[in-house]
Amino acid sequence: MLGALRRKVATGGSSASVLGKSLQVIRPSVSASRVSSNVGKEIMFLQPRGIVHVRNFSHLVLPGSSAGLTKTRDVISSIQSETIMQKSCKAFSSGDGDLVDAVVPFMGESITDGTLATFLKKPGDRVAADEPIAQIETDKVTIDVVSPQDGVIQEYVAKEGDTVEPGVKIAIISKSAEGAAPAAPAEKKPEKAASKPSPPLESAKEDKPKAKVEASPAVEKPKAPAPSPPKRTATEPVLPPKERERRVPMTRLRKRVATRLKDSQNTFAMLTTFNEVDMTNLMKLRSDYKDAFVEKHGVKLGFMSGFVKAAVSALQHQPIVNAVIDGDDIIYRDYIDISIAVGTPKGLVVPVVRDAEKMNFAEIEKTINGLAKKATDGTISIDEMAGGSFTISNGGVYGSLLSTPIINPPQSAILGMHSIVSRPMVVGGNVVPRPMMYIALTYDHRLIDGREAVFFLRRIKDIVEDPRRLLLDV
């Protein structure tokens, strides 16, 4: 509007042609210098909602005219053209500067893409900066896509189930207070109004395709039942209807677990050896010191820390179990990172307790509890699951009596714990009930011989049955 007004002033147009209505005369004459000095003054302040303030308009006089103008309020009230107002508002409304993109974050060194699992917010919802709006499911963990700034979600540009890469835009967020919510109804109303006069034309066009669509099934319906009777025979079993089955796509985590376990079977020459452990002394140690342990360290004393310490001692006595084959070489690790298998609702994850040989019972329990909580909540990071030189899997928490665990590549062995069952055992020539646990070691027979595997499992049995060995290192 400012440009139009200035062009009219420059060409000497009348006030009526500029404003659409005659203006009152308040001065008999004004000099040309007065006109030129006031033409450049500010006329209006426009915002996306409209005109909010007007000033310095009463001194503007058009060239070639002896008439002045009334005050701003009278002039604005005389303007009745809504199209001018709308165009002015659109020209000054917030554009790309008000919109920001929410993109897929970096997902890890070994992860190149993920699946857009679910949206946590809906278009029109208000979000705060760094608030999760969607979840990306990868081969290992679930990653949140967060809002870069405070605002309102205007729209999603990706769909659930899409494969996305780091840096891909999935949502547009408006930083303004109103956001997309008030704009949506305004845009929908004209569409509805414009669509009302069109039904007669559209209905005439749609009638013809409908007739064709209805005619084609009528011809195909007799053909469908015709071939079905010959296919069925008296000896063929009757299958349940498809309506009683559900087909759901595998999650990326489940696909990754399936691939790694099958690769493990195809790559390793796996062999499993078993032994049994008398849990009497470890259970007594736990019972005697559990209250003092919680009071001092703020965490409960469990059996897992005892088995981790036993595994560390066994790995130090049999370093080949902590090694791995790499091509034609054997890599011996001078550190011990114990991976703990944790079952979650989304699948199996294996967080790592790093430098376990430097930890005491309390530090191990705290680390395991923290990692297990993160794994269950889905907040565990990829770095917390990377690496690991040996794995412990405790199927006993689910009631497993005996199993043969599968090696977690690229490691060379895995220890399986099972449930504690009271069984009759011969102790000192007498048959007494004892809390017994079966333990299993699955190892890569290409690298580890049966001798080292049996000695390794025997060392774990000795430590668990008599934890005092850890103090004496015997």
Beta strands, then each sheet from edge to edge (+ up, - down):
strand 1: 44-47
strand 2: 50-54
strand 3: 99-103
strand 4: 114-119
strand 5: 126-127
strand 6: 132-137
strand 7: 142-146
strand 8: 151-156
strand 9: 163-164
strand 10: 169-174
strand 11: 270-278
strand 12: 324-326
strand 13: 329-331
strand 14: 338-340
strand 15: 342-344
strand 16: 347-349
strand 17: 352-353
strand 18: 390-394
strand 19: 413-427
strand 20: 430-444
sheet 1: 1+ 2-
sheet 2: 3+ 10- 8+ 5-
sheet 3: 7+ 6- 4+ 9-
sheet 4: 11+ 20- 19+ 18+ 14+ 17-
sheet 5: 12+ 13-
sheet 6: 15+ 16-
end
